[in-house]
Amino acid sequence: MNITYSVIPETEVICIKELVNGLMSYQKSVASIHPEFFDGMSFDTRIPPALKSARFNHIIIARDGDEVVGYAYSTIADKKIYSGGFATLQCDAFFDFDSVEGEEIGSLSQFYIKDGYRNTGIGSRLYEMSMDWLKSFEEIKDIFIFVSNGNENALRFYLNKGFKESHKILEGFITVLRNI
Ligand SMILES: CC(C)(COP(=O)(O)OP(=O)(O)OC[C@H]1O[C@@H](n2cnc3c(N)ncnc32)[C@H](O)[C@@H]1OP(=O)(O)O)[C@@H](O)C(=O)NCCC(=O)NCCS
């Protein structure tokens, strides 16, 4: 296994299509609360709108040779894009806007390592690179991660990295994690 890491431009985002769809299937497979919410989620419904609505996008991929085996997608975006739902979901605000000092937040929005490559440190490397990028925006104090229900591995991973559980939304479909 010879893993290399690179930041890709938005024009090359198609190379993570299979992995994005893999992430949606994985999340659906472990969810017990509203697993059907994932039915409308795919690369096509999630990635192009997300790239458009964020002010800055950051996509890092991990490759084993030529094969893309993992990705982390982070954004800097206006907090108000989380007001009437997010992605394909409709709901009230994802979090209390008054609890965020500035107008924008950072988010580790999507994160996926292909089965067979997990638990070998690839995710930690992508996580650190993502956090370095998010923290390079000095004015951004608040970083969010939204974890869907049933994904206990991911939840443990983020808590071990220092994120804190804030609250649940969408009847427990999503747990909101924050850095502060
Ligand atoms: C969550 C996820 C991204 C983590 O990626 P990963 O590559 O497995 O992460 P790592 O290997 O760096 O760390 C995983 C665990 O292995 C341990 N680990 C780290 N390096 C290791 C190594 N070299 N050898 C063995 N274990 C290692 C870590 O301590 C970590 O333990 P923890 O979760 O109890 O903290 C990955 O499991 C995944 O893609 N899951 C499915 C999709 C998903 O849940 N995405 C997140 C959506 S919010």
Ligand as a Chemical Component Dictionary entry (heavy atoms), coordinates in Angstrom:
data_LIG
# 
_chem_comp.id                   LIG 
_chem_comp.type                 NON-POLYMER 
_chem_comp.pdbx_formal_charge   0 
_chem_comp.three_letter_code    LIG 
# 
loop_
_chem_comp_atom.comp_id 
_chem_comp_atom.atom_id 
_chem_comp_atom.alt_atom_id 
_chem_comp_atom.type_symbol 
_chem_comp_atom.charge 
_chem_comp_atom.model_Cartn_x 
_chem_comp_atom.model_Cartn_y 
_chem_comp_atom.model_Cartn_z 
_chem_comp_atom.pdbx_ordinal 
LIG C1  C1  C 0 -14.534 7.588  10.054 1  
LIG C2  C2  C 0 -13.408 7.313  9.046  2  
LIG C3  C3  C 0 -13.376 8.409  8.014  3  
LIG C4  C4  C 0 -12.082 7.272  9.793  4  
LIG O1  O1  O 0 -11.055 6.982  8.867  5  
LIG P1  P1  P 0 -9.935  5.880  9.166  6  
LIG O2  O2  O 0 -8.981  5.877  8.051  7  
LIG O3  O3  O 0 -10.559 4.598  9.547  8  
LIG O4  O4  O 0 -9.252  6.588  10.444 9  
LIG P2  P2  P 0 -7.906  6.192  11.172 10 
LIG O5  O5  O 0 -7.376  4.900  10.669 11 
LIG O6  O6  O 0 -6.987  7.331  11.127 12 
LIG O7  O7  O 0 -8.435  6.061  12.650 13 
LIG C5  C5  C 0 -9.444  5.111  12.964 14 
LIG C6  C6  C 0 -9.100  4.439  14.262 15 
LIG O8  O8  O 0 -7.928  3.668  14.061 16 
LIG C7  C7  C 0 -6.889  4.122  14.920 17 
LIG N1  N1  N 0 -5.647  4.210  14.119 18 
LIG C8  C8  C 0 -5.046  5.310  13.671 19 
LIG N2  N2  N 0 -3.936  5.008  13.009 20 
LIG C9  C9  C 0 -3.842  3.684  13.040 21 
LIG C10 C10 C 0 -2.894  2.789  12.520 22 
LIG N3  N3  N 0 -1.800  3.198  11.848 23 
LIG N4  N4  N 0 -3.141  1.477  12.699 24 
LIG C11 C11 C 0 -4.222  1.059  13.386 25 
LIG N5  N5  N 0 -5.161  1.883  13.902 26 
LIG C12 C12 C 0 -4.949  3.171  13.741 27 
LIG C13 C13 C 0 -7.299  5.497  15.399 28 
LIG O9  O9  O 0 -6.832  5.744  16.682 29 
LIG C14 C14 C 0 -8.783  5.454  15.332 30 
LIG O10 O10 O 0 -9.371  4.993  16.510 31 
LIG P3  P3  P 0 -10.667 5.761  17.082 32 
LIG O11 O11 O 0 -11.695 5.837  15.996 33 
LIG O12 O12 O 0 -11.074 4.937  18.250 34 
LIG O13 O13 O 0 -10.188 7.122  17.465 35 
LIG C15 C15 C 0 -13.593 5.936  8.352  36 
LIG O14 O14 O 0 -13.742 4.931  9.316  37 
LIG C16 C16 C 0 -14.737 5.874  7.373  38 
LIG O15 O15 O 0 -14.613 6.237  6.227  39 
LIG N6  N6  N 0 -15.902 5.375  7.829  40 
LIG C17 C17 C 0 -17.041 5.190  6.972  41 
LIG C18 C18 C 0 -17.613 6.531  6.492  42 
LIG C19 C19 C 0 -17.862 7.489  7.609  43 
LIG O16 O16 O 0 -18.338 7.130  8.660  44 
LIG N7  N7  N 0 -17.554 8.762  7.369  45 
LIG C20 C20 C 0 -17.745 9.832  8.310  46 
LIG C21 C21 C 0 -19.057 10.485 8.062  47 
LIG S1  S1  S 0 -19.410 11.744 9.273  48 
# 
loop_
_chem_comp_bond.comp_id 
_chem_comp_bond.atom_id_1 
_chem_comp_bond.atom_id_2 
_chem_comp_bond.value_order 
_chem_comp_bond.pdbx_ordinal 
LIG C1  C2  SING 1  
LIG C2  C3  SING 2  
LIG C2  C4  SING 3  
LIG C2  C15 SING 4  
LIG C4  O1  SING 5  
LIG O1  P1  SING 6  
LIG P1  O2  DOUB 7  
LIG P1  O3  SING 8  
LIG P1  O4  SING 9  
LIG O4  P2  SING 10 
LIG P2  O5  DOUB 11 
LIG P2  O6  SING 12 
LIG P2  O7  SING 13 
LIG O7  C5  SING 14 
LIG C5  C6  SING 15 
LIG C6  O8  SING 16 
LIG C6  C14 SING 17 
LIG O8  C7  SING 18 
LIG C7  N1  SING 19 
LIG C7  C13 SING 20 
LIG N1  C8  SING 21 
LIG N1  C12 SING 22 
LIG C8  N2  DOUB 23 
LIG N2  C9  SING 24 
LIG C9  C10 SING 25 
LIG C9  C12 DOUB 26 
LIG C10 N3  SING 27 
LIG C10 N4  DOUB 28 
LIG N4  C11 SING 29 
LIG C11 N5  DOUB 30 
LIG N5  C12 SING 31 
LIG C13 O9  SING 32 
LIG C13 C14 SING 33 
LIG C14 O10 SING 34 
LIG O10 P3  SING 35 
LIG P3  O11 DOUB 36 
LIG P3  O12 SING 37 
LIG P3  O13 SING 38 
LIG C15 O14 SING 39 
LIG C15 C16 SING 40 
LIG C16 O15 DOUB 41 
LIG C16 N6  SING 42 
LIG N6  C17 SING 43 
LIG C17 C18 SING 44 
LIG C18 C19 SING 45 
LIG C19 O16 DOUB 46 
LIG C19 N7  SING 47 
LIG N7  C20 SING 48 
LIG C20 C21 SING 49 
LIG C21 S1  SING 50 
# 
